[in-house]
């Protein structure tokens, strides 16, 4: 198992959502199956052979991540209409100040990423439209759920990285379809933020939801 350099978050490590989705898939996660939760122990290395066994992802002797079945419900964030999401994305704060501008999911400097630009709504949630790429799979869905939740924590101007992500996925979006992703912060405690995110299809159907812990790095 490898994380290709294309799927970076910070420049030298994997995007947390895509990496976690890859690890969950190795543990048996599938669309329509039970929810899995991945805890990242170190920044996921890029272009490195990783092994999965017994709920642990390792780079040689280094523990990269742990994977378990998720406990409890993963609530959905309330949906918004596509027009509202488009207006929010126009004011995406990452367009002018981004800690990781080449992030595969939300980096404005990427021309080959997901192009999800979650802007703040008046109630503190985030929303972004998303045109689904042709290579969409479960790992891409995990990635799409990552940053919209994270930007509800980044609003306090501290750089955060993903520490833990649990996802339930009922379906994959169709390639080329116009979806909406929303995020919501539910708790802050010290350096940690608990956030939720949900992916909605063009008809408003909930396709997947995530529950995450983000950790401030300063």
C-alpha positions as CSV (number, residue, x, y, z in Angstrom):
1,X,0.0,0.0,0.0
2,X,1.4,3.4,-1.0
3,X,0.2,7.0,-0.9
4,X,1.2,8.6,-4.3
5,X,2.7,12.0,-4.0
6,X,-0.3,13.5,-5.9
7,X,-2.4,12.9,-2.8
8,X,-0.5,15.2,-0.4
9,X,-1.9,17.5,2.2
10,X,1.1,19.3,3.7
11,X,3.8,19.2,1.0
12,X,5.7,16.2,2.4
13,X,2.9,14.0,3.7
14,X,-0.4,12.5,2.6
15,X,-3.7,14.3,2.7
16,X,-5.3,13.1,5.9
17,X,-8.6,12.1,4.4
18,X,-7.3,10.3,1.4
19,X,-4.7,8.5,3.5
20,X,-7.2,7.5,6.2
21,X,-9.6,6.3,3.5
22,X,-6.9,4.1,2.0
23,X,-6.1,2.7,5.4
24,X,-9.8,2.0,6.1
25,X,-10.2,0.3,2.8
26,X,-7.3,-2.0,3.6
27,X,-9.2,-2.9,6.8
28,X,-12.3,-3.7,4.9
29,X,-14.2,-0.5,4.6
30,X,-16.6,-0.4,1.7
31,X,-19.5,1.7,0.4
32,X,-22.7,0.6,2.2
33,X,-20.6,-1.2,4.9
34,X,-20.0,-0.4,8.5
35,X,-18.3,2.8,9.5
36,X,-14.5,2.8,10.2
37,X,-12.4,5.2,12.2
38,X,-8.7,5.9,11.5
39,X,-6.3,7.6,13.9
40,X,-3.2,9.0,12.3
41,X,-0.2,8.6,14.6
42,X,2.4,10.3,12.4
43,X,2.1,12.3,9.1
44,X,1.4,9.6,6.4
45,X,4.5,9.3,4.3
46,X,4.3,9.7,0.5
47,X,5.5,7.2,-2.1
48,X,6.5,4.7,0.7
49,X,5.6,1.0,1.0
50,X,3.2,0.7,4.0
51,X,1.9,-2.5,5.5
52,X,-1.5,-3.2,7.2
53,X,-2.1,-5.9,9.7
54,X,-4.1,-6.3,12.8
55,X,-5.6,-2.8,12.7
56,X,-2.2,-1.1,12.3
57,X,-0.6,0.6,9.4
58,X,3.2,0.7,9.6
59,X,6.2,2.1,7.8
60,X,8.7,-0.5,8.8
61,X,8.8,-0.2,12.6
62,X,6.9,3.1,12.7
63,X,3.2,3.1,13.5
64,X,1.5,5.4,11.0
65,X,-2.1,4.8,11.8
66,X,-4.6,2.6,13.6
67,X,-7.9,1.5,12.2
68,X,-11.0,0.3,14.1
69,X,-14.8,0.0,13.6
70,X,-16.3,3.4,14.4
71,X,-18.5,3.6,17.5
72,X,-21.6,5.6,17.8
73,X,-23.6,7.6,15.3
74,X,-21.9,9.9,12.8
75,X,-24.4,12.7,12.5
76,X,-25.1,14.5,9.3
77,X,-24.5,18.2,8.9
78,X,-27.6,20.0,7.7
79,X,-27.6,20.5,3.9
80,X,-27.4,23.7,2.0
81,X,-28.5,24.4,-1.6
82,X,-25.9,24.5,-4.4
83,X,-26.3,28.3,-4.8
84,X,-25.5,28.9,-1.2
85,X,-22.5,26.7,-1.4
86,X,-21.2,28.5,-4.5
87,X,-21.5,31.9,-2.7
88,X,-19.7,30.5,0.3
89,X,-16.9,29.2,-1.8
90,X,-16.3,32.6,-3.4
91,X,-15.2,33.8,0.0
92,X,-13.1,30.7,0.8
93,X,-10.4,32.0,3.2
94,X,-7.8,29.6,1.7
95,X,-7.8,31.6,-1.5
96,X,-5.8,34.3,0.3
97,X,-4.2,32.6,3.3
98,X,-3.7,28.8,3.2
99,X,-1.3,26.8,5.4
100,X,-1.0,24.1,2.8
101,X,-1.8,25.7,-0.6
102,X,-0.9,22.5,-2.6
103,X,-3.3,20.3,-0.6
104,X,-5.0,17.7,-2.9
105,X,-8.4,18.5,-1.6
106,X,-8.6,22.3,-0.9
107,X,-5.3,23.8,-2.2
108,X,-5.9,26.7,-4.5
109,X,-2.5,26.1,-6.1
110,X,-3.6,22.7,-7.4
111,X,-5.0,22.2,-10.9
112,X,-5.3,18.4,-10.5
113,X,-6.9,18.3,-7.1
114,X,-10.5,18.1,-5.9
115,X,-11.0,21.9,-5.9
116,X,-13.2,21.9,-2.8
117,X,-13.1,25.4,-1.4
118,X,-15.2,25.5,1.8
119,X,-16.3,29.0,2.7
120,X,-17.9,30.0,5.9
121,X,-21.6,30.3,6.3
122,X,-23.2,32.9,8.6
123,X,-23.8,30.2,11.3
124,X,-20.2,29.1,11.3
125,X,-20.6,26.0,9.2
126,X,-18.7,25.6,5.9
127,X,-20.0,24.8,2.5
128,X,-18.5,24.1,-0.9
129,X,-19.7,22.8,-4.3
130,X,-17.8,19.9,-5.7
131,X,-17.7,18.6,-9.3
132,X,-16.9,14.9,-8.8
133,X,-13.8,13.6,-10.7
134,X,-13.8,10.7,-13.0
135,X,-11.6,8.6,-10.7
136,X,-13.9,8.9,-7.7
137,X,-13.7,6.0,-5.2
138,X,-14.1,5.5,-1.5
139,X,-10.7,7.1,-0.8
140,X,-11.7,10.2,-2.7
141,X,-15.0,10.4,-0.7
142,X,-13.0,10.2,2.5
143,X,-10.8,13.0,1.2
144,X,-13.8,15.1,0.2
145,X,-15.1,14.9,3.8
146,X,-11.7,15.9,5.3
147,X,-11.1,19.6,4.6
148,X,-14.7,21.0,4.8
149,X,-14.8,19.9,8.4
150,X,-11.2,21.1,9.0
151,X,-11.9,24.6,7.8
152,X,-14.4,25.1,10.6
153,X,-11.5,24.7,13.0
154,X,-9.1,26.8,10.9
155,X,-11.3,29.8,11.3
156,X,-9.4,30.7,14.5
157,X,-6.3,31.3,12.4
158,X,-4.3,28.4,13.9
159,X,-3.0,25.7,11.5
160,X,-4.6,22.3,12.2
161,X,-4.0,18.8,10.8
162,X,-6.2,15.8,10.8
163,X,-5.8,13.5,13.8
164,X,-8.7,11.1,13.5
165,X,-11.5,10.5,11.0
166,X,-14.5,8.2,11.0
167,X,-16.7,7.9,7.9
168,X,-19.9,6.2,6.9
169,X,-20.5,6.0,3.2
170,X,-23.9,5.0,1.7
171,X,-23.0,5.7,-1.9
172,X,-20.5,7.0,-4.3
173,X,-21.3,10.2,-6.3
174,X,-21.4,9.9,-10.0
175,X,-18.4,11.2,-11.9
176,X,-19.1,14.7,-13.2
177,X,-22.0,15.2,-10.9
178,X,-22.4,18.5,-8.9
179,X,-22.4,17.8,-5.2
180,X,-22.2,19.9,-2.0
181,X,-20.0,19.3,1.0
182,X,-20.7,20.9,4.3
183,X,-18.8,21.0,7.6
184,X,-19.5,22.0,11.2
185,X,-17.4,22.3,14.3
186,X,-19.0,20.8,17.4
187,X,-16.4,21.2,20.1
188,X,-13.0,22.9,20.9
189,X,-10.8,21.7,23.7
190,X,-7.2,23.0,24.0
191,X,-5.4,22.1,20.8
192,X,-8.2,19.8,19.6
193,X,-11.3,20.5,17.5
194,X,-14.1,18.0,16.9
195,X,-15.9,18.5,13.5
196,X,-18.4,16.9,11.3
197,X,-18.8,16.9,7.5
198,X,-21.4,15.5,5.0
199,X,-21.4,15.0,1.3
200,X,-24.7,15.5,-0.5
201,X,-25.5,14.4,-4.0
202,X,-27.1,16.6,-6.7
203,X,-30.6,15.6,-5.6
204,X,-29.9,16.3,-1.9
205,X,-29.3,12.7,-0.9
206,X,-26.8,12.2,1.8
207,X,-24.0,10.1,0.4
208,X,-21.5,10.1,3.2
209,X,-20.7,11.7,6.6
210,X,-17.5,12.1,8.6
211,X,-16.6,12.8,12.2
212,X,-13.1,14.1,12.8
213,X,-10.7,15.4,15.4
214,X,-8.3,18.0,14.2
215,X,-5.2,19.0,16.2
216,X,-3.5,22.5,16.2
217,X,0.2,22.2,15.4
218,X,1.1,25.5,17.1
